Amino acid sequence: MLSAMSNGKASSRRMIYILFAGMIIALSINLSSAITCAKSFQPGVLGNVPPGKALCDTGLHTHTCEFNHCYVVSPSHPVSDRAAIAFRSCRRVDGSESGPVGTVYVASFVTSDPPKMLITNGSESPKGTLLQQYYCPMDQVRLPSCNCA
């Protein structure tokens, strides 16, 4: 009888260890999930960010991520494809266009302070190499996300 009780306690203890390990694994998976770059995004090809990296600012923290771990909508749409981040209803900062341009293909962006609009570096062509600055409304839905370690 005594050995049956100790076996019961041992199996309960093992179950607690298994549940504890499962909780640790679940928390680790959640902590390593993607973050959305809601305040700013700057790849290493621009500014003072190291090549192969990207700065992703969530509004609470700025993360340095591997550029090839950043995407828009899903990992099958990497940000390295310039057409991935496309903002609409933008206006050129220099005022050379009287109305909004159709689509801006974004290389980087930062929100203005107070956050009323996104200030982007981009082009009006997905293959464009000459980057210009644009003011874009804040209601853009295709913001990049990054899986940062």
Secondary structure by P-SEA (a helix, b strand, c coil): caaaaaaaaaaaaaaaaaaaaaaaaaaaaaaaccccccccccccccccccccbbbbbccccccccccccccccccccccccccccccccccccccccccccccccccccccccccccccccccccccccbbbbbbbcccccbbbbbbcc
